[in-house]
């Protein structure tokens, strides 16, 4: 077995993502920030990275958190859009504020200044998703959706081919990241993922796509990419199973409801035509293979309607 594959299967309780690896350097993160905000800052030191290293969700580290221009930016990359992202961000930003306010007492009269938060998810899954959309915390509320006392909005940007191309043109690393992801998917259609990722890495280096990054981090990128791909495929399989089970349950429920309606209609019709109650009971027992106690329950419900 490839040593890179062994490392992804065994020795870490969490995994990085290629997206996080790419943008953990301030220079690259600044290019993404500029593309997102239409700015042209040139000094990476103007960013202060505040990503919580102990924040882990489903074995994956949270991606990026940083301070810039009096704002707290929280960026996540997702291959499967999770409708609970607003809740995740709420819990995460609460921890960030707790860390940023440090020893300031919440009971002091003077207001504690806070950087305004911005929440963004970069979606690169294989399934369809709109180019731009928004998730809201209030969508999870059972009541008060129209006028929530607490709201949190998450901007979701699809970065697959044909989506948000202007953004990717303005951030070369983001564009090349998606070219790399597409290359992995292309090879994965032909060979097992353990073979596909090394092939994709080699091709991208040859084509000058994330070449310096991939050469420098090849031994880590390969197992991380395999893990990410398998994670995405696992989630897709789970969703497919849930859908199939839901369909089966729906079919069973629909058949059951249809049979009940047919039995009720037959009882009511017999009553209207003057068929004796005992004869009607026997008819539905024969036609629908019912036991006498089951048939009597239907008779009690529908005969009076007739």
C-alpha positions as CSV (number, residue, x, y, z in Angstrom):
1,X,0.0,0.0,0.0
2,X,1.2,3.5,-0.8
3,X,2.7,5.1,2.3
4,X,0.7,8.3,1.7
5,X,-2.5,6.2,1.9
6,X,-1.4,4.5,5.1
7,X,-1.0,7.9,6.8
8,X,-4.5,9.0,6.0
9,X,-6.0,5.9,7.5
10,X,-4.3,5.8,10.8
11,X,-2.5,8.3,12.8
12,X,-4.4,11.5,13.2
13,X,-7.6,12.3,15.0
14,X,-8.4,15.1,12.5
15,X,-7.5,16.0,9.0
16,X,-6.6,19.2,7.3
17,X,-8.1,20.2,3.9
18,X,-6.2,21.2,0.8
19,X,-8.2,24.4,0.9
20,X,-7.0,25.2,4.4
21,X,-3.5,24.2,3.5
22,X,-3.5,26.6,0.6
23,X,-4.8,29.6,2.4
24,X,-3.1,29.2,5.8
25,X,-0.3,31.5,4.4
26,X,-1.1,35.1,4.9
27,X,0.0,36.0,1.3
28,X,-2.5,33.6,-0.3
29,X,-5.2,34.5,2.2
30,X,-4.8,38.2,1.4
31,X,-5.4,37.4,-2.3
32,X,-8.6,35.7,-1.5
33,X,-9.7,38.5,0.8
34,X,-9.0,41.1,-1.9
35,X,-10.9,39.1,-4.4
36,X,-13.9,38.8,-2.1
37,X,-14.0,42.5,-1.1
38,X,-12.8,44.3,-4.2
39,X,-9.8,45.6,-2.3
40,X,-6.1,45.8,-3.2
41,X,-4.2,45.5,0.0
42,X,-0.6,44.4,-0.5
43,X,0.7,43.9,3.0
44,X,-0.2,40.4,4.3
45,X,0.6,41.5,7.8
46,X,-2.5,43.5,7.8
47,X,-4.3,40.2,8.3
48,X,-4.4,38.6,11.7
49,X,-5.2,34.9,11.5
50,X,-7.3,33.8,14.5
51,X,-8.3,30.2,13.4
52,X,-9.0,28.1,16.5
53,X,-6.7,25.1,16.3
54,X,-8.9,23.0,18.6
55,X,-12.1,23.6,16.6
56,X,-12.9,20.3,14.9
57,X,-16.1,19.2,13.2
58,X,-16.6,15.6,11.8
59,X,-12.8,15.0,12.0
60,X,-12.1,18.1,9.9
61,X,-10.6,21.3,11.2
62,X,-12.5,24.4,10.7
63,X,-10.9,26.2,7.8
64,X,-10.1,29.9,8.2
65,X,-10.7,32.7,10.6
66,X,-9.0,36.0,10.4
67,X,-9.3,39.7,11.3
68,X,-9.1,42.4,8.7
69,X,-10.4,46.0,8.4
70,X,-12.4,45.8,11.7
71,X,-14.1,42.6,10.6
72,X,-13.9,38.9,11.7
73,X,-14.0,36.7,8.6
74,X,-14.9,33.1,8.9
75,X,-14.3,31.1,5.7
76,X,-15.3,27.4,5.2
77,X,-14.9,25.1,2.2
78,X,-17.6,22.4,1.8
79,X,-18.1,19.6,-0.8
80,X,-21.5,19.0,0.6
81,X,-23.7,22.0,1.7
82,X,-24.8,21.5,5.3
83,X,-27.9,23.3,6.3
84,X,-26.6,23.5,9.8
85,X,-23.7,25.8,8.8
86,X,-25.3,28.8,10.4
87,X,-25.5,27.0,13.7
88,X,-21.9,25.8,13.4
89,X,-20.7,29.4,12.6
90,X,-22.7,30.7,15.6
91,X,-20.9,28.3,18.0
92,X,-17.6,29.0,16.4
93,X,-17.9,32.8,16.4
94,X,-19.0,32.7,20.1
95,X,-15.7,30.9,20.9
96,X,-13.8,33.5,18.8
97,X,-15.4,36.4,20.7
98,X,-14.6,34.7,24.0
99,X,-11.0,34.4,22.9
100,X,-10.7,38.0,21.4
101,X,-12.3,39.7,24.4
102,X,-9.8,38.0,26.7
103,X,-9.9,39.2,30.3
104,X,-12.6,41.9,29.7
105,X,-15.4,41.4,32.1
106,X,-18.9,41.1,30.5
107,X,-20.2,42.9,33.6
108,X,-18.4,46.2,33.0
109,X,-20.6,49.1,32.0
110,X,-18.4,50.2,29.1
111,X,-19.3,48.4,25.9
112,X,-16.7,45.9,24.7
113,X,-15.9,46.6,21.0
114,X,-16.2,43.6,18.7
115,X,-15.2,43.1,15.0
116,X,-18.2,42.6,12.8
117,X,-18.5,39.0,11.6
118,X,-18.7,37.8,8.0
119,X,-19.5,34.2,7.2
120,X,-18.7,32.5,3.8
121,X,-18.8,28.9,2.6
122,X,-17.0,28.0,-0.7
123,X,-18.9,25.1,-2.2
124,X,-17.0,22.8,-4.6
125,X,-19.1,19.6,-4.5
126,X,-20.0,17.6,-7.6
127,X,-23.8,18.1,-7.1
128,X,-25.7,21.1,-8.4
129,X,-25.9,24.2,-6.3
130,X,-26.7,27.8,-7.2
131,X,-23.9,30.2,-8.0
132,X,-24.7,32.3,-5.0
133,X,-27.1,31.6,-2.1
134,X,-27.6,32.4,1.5
135,X,-28.3,30.2,4.6
136,X,-29.9,31.7,7.7
137,X,-30.0,30.6,11.2
138,X,-33.6,31.5,11.5
139,X,-34.5,28.8,8.9
140,X,-34.0,26.3,11.7
141,X,-36.3,28.0,14.2
142,X,-39.6,26.3,14.8
143,X,-41.3,29.7,15.5
144,X,-40.6,33.4,14.9
145,X,-39.0,32.9,11.5
146,X,-40.3,36.2,10.2
147,X,-38.9,38.4,12.9
148,X,-36.1,36.4,14.7
149,X,-34.4,37.9,17.7
150,X,-31.1,36.2,16.7
151,X,-30.0,35.9,13.0
152,X,-26.9,34.7,11.3
153,X,-26.4,34.8,7.6
154,X,-24.0,32.6,5.7
155,X,-23.0,33.5,2.1
156,X,-22.5,30.3,0.0
157,X,-20.5,30.6,-3.2
158,X,-20.3,27.8,-5.7
159,X,-16.7,27.8,-7.1
160,X,-17.1,24.9,-9.5
161,X,-16.5,25.5,-13.2
162,X,-18.8,28.0,-14.7
163,X,-19.6,29.7,-11.4
164,X,-18.1,32.8,-9.8
165,X,-15.5,32.9,-12.6
166,X,-14.8,36.6,-11.9
167,X,-13.9,35.8,-8.3
168,X,-11.6,33.0,-9.4
169,X,-9.9,35.2,-12.0
170,X,-9.2,37.7,-9.2
171,X,-7.8,35.0,-7.0
172,X,-5.4,32.8,-8.9
173,X,-4.9,30.3,-6.1
174,X,-8.7,29.7,-5.8
175,X,-8.9,29.1,-9.6
176,X,-6.0,26.7,-9.6
177,X,-7.4,24.9,-6.5
178,X,-10.5,24.1,-8.5
179,X,-8.5,23.1,-11.5
180,X,-6.7,20.6,-9.2
181,X,-10.0,19.3,-7.8
182,X,-11.4,18.8,-11.3
183,X,-8.2,16.9,-12.2
184,X,-8.6,14.6,-9.3
185,X,-12.2,13.9,-10.2
186,X,-11.2,13.2,-13.8
187,X,-8.7,10.5,-12.8
188,X,-11.1,9.1,-10.2
189,X,-13.5,8.2,-13.0
190,X,-10.9,5.9,-14.5
191,X,-8.9,4.5,-11.6
192,X,-9.2,4.0,-7.8
193,X,-8.8,7.3,-5.8
194,X,-5.5,6.0,-4.3
195,X,-4.1,6.1,-7.9
196,X,-6.1,9.0,-9.1
197,X,-4.7,11.6,-6.6
198,X,-1.0,11.0,-7.3
199,X,-1.7,11.2,-11.1
200,X,-3.6,14.4,-10.6
201,X,-0.8,15.9,-8.5
202,X,1.8,15.0,-11.2
203,X,-0.3,16.4,-14.0
204,X,-0.9,19.7,-12.2
205,X,2.8,20.1,-11.5
206,X,3.5,19.6,-15.2
207,X,0.8,22.1,-16.2
208,X,1.9,24.7,-13.7
209,X,-1.3,24.4,-11.6
210,X,-0.4,24.9,-7.9
211,X,3.0,23.6,-9.0
212,X,5.1,25.1,-6.2
213,X,2.6,24.2,-3.5
214,X,2.2,20.6,-4.7
215,X,5.9,20.0,-5.1
216,X,6.5,21.3,-1.6
217,X,3.6,19.6,0.1
218,X,3.1,16.5,-2.1
219,X,3.5,14.0,0.8
220,X,0.7,15.7,2.8
221,X,-1.5,16.7,-0.1
222,X,-2.0,13.2,-1.4
223,X,-3.4,11.6,1.7
224,X,-5.5,14.7,2.5
225,X,-7.0,14.7,-1.0
226,X,-7.8,10.9,-0.7
227,X,-9.4,11.5,2.6
228,X,-11.5,14.5,1.3
229,X,-12.6,12.5,-1.8
230,X,-13.6,9.5,0.3
231,X,-15.4,11.8,2.8
232,X,-17.4,13.4,-0.1
233,X,-18.3,10.0,-1.6
234,X,-19.3,8.6,1.8
235,X,-21.7,11.6,2.4
236,X,-23.1,11.2,-1.1
237,X,-23.8,7.5,-0.4
238,X,-25.4,8.3,2.9
239,X,-27.7,10.8,1.3
240,X,-28.6,8.3,-1.5
241,X,-29.4,5.7,1.1
242,X,-31.5,8.1,3.1
243,X,-33.4,9.1,-0.1
244,X,-34.0,5.5,-1.1
245,X,-35.2,4.6,2.4
246,X,-37.5,7.6,2.4
247,X,-38.9,6.6,-1.0
248,X,-39.5,3.1,0.2
249,X,-41.2,4.3,3.3
250,X,-43.3,6.7,1.2
251,X,-44.3,3.9,-1.2
252,X,-45.3,1.7,1.7
253,X,-47.3,4.5,3.3
254,X,-48.9,5.3,0.0
255,X,-49.9,1.7,-0.6
256,X,-51.3,1.4,2.9
257,X,-53.3,4.6,2.5
258,X,-54.6,3.5,-0.8
259,X,-55.8,0.1,0.6
260,X,-57.5,1.9,3.5
261,X,-59.3,4.2,1.1
262,X,-60.4,1.3,-1.1
263,X,-61.8,-0.6,1.9
264,X,-63.6,2.5,3.1
265,X,-65.1,3.2,-0.3
266,X,-66.3,-0.4,-0.6
267,X,-68.0,-0.4,2.8
268,X,-69.7,3.0,2.1
269,X,-70.9,1.7,-1.3
270,X,-72.3,-1.5,0.2
271,X,-74.2,0.5,2.8
272,X,-75.6,2.9,0.2
273,X,-76.8,-0.1,-1.9
274,X,-78.5,-1.7,1.1
275,X,-76.1,-4.6,1.4
276,X,-76.4,-6.2,4.9
277,X,-73.6,-5.3,7.3
278,X,-72.6,-9.0,7.8
279,X,-72.4,-9.5,4.1
280,X,-70.3,-6.4,3.7
281,X,-68.0,-7.6,6.5
282,X,-67.5,-10.9,4.7
283,X,-66.9,-9.2,1.3
284,X,-64.0,-7.0,2.6
285,X,-62.5,-10.0,4.4
286,X,-62.3,-12.0,1.2
287,X,-61.3,-9.1,-1.1
288,X,-58.6,-7.6,1.1
289,X,-57.5,-10.8,2.9
290,X,-58.4,-9.4,6.3
291,X,-58.9,-11.2,9.6
292,X,-62.3,-10.7,11.2
293,X,-61.0,-8.3,13.9
294,X,-59.2,-6.2,11.3
295,X,-62.4,-6.1,9.1
296,X,-64.5,-5.1,12.1
297,X,-62.3,-2.1,12.8
298,X,-62.9,-0.8,9.2
299,X,-66.6,-1.5,9.6
300,X,-66.8,0.5,12.8
301,X,-65.0,3.4,11.1
302,X,-66.8,3.5,7.7
303,X,-70.2,1.8,8.1
304,X,-71.7,4.7,10.0
305,X,-70.5,7.0,7.2
306,X,-72.5,4.9,4.8
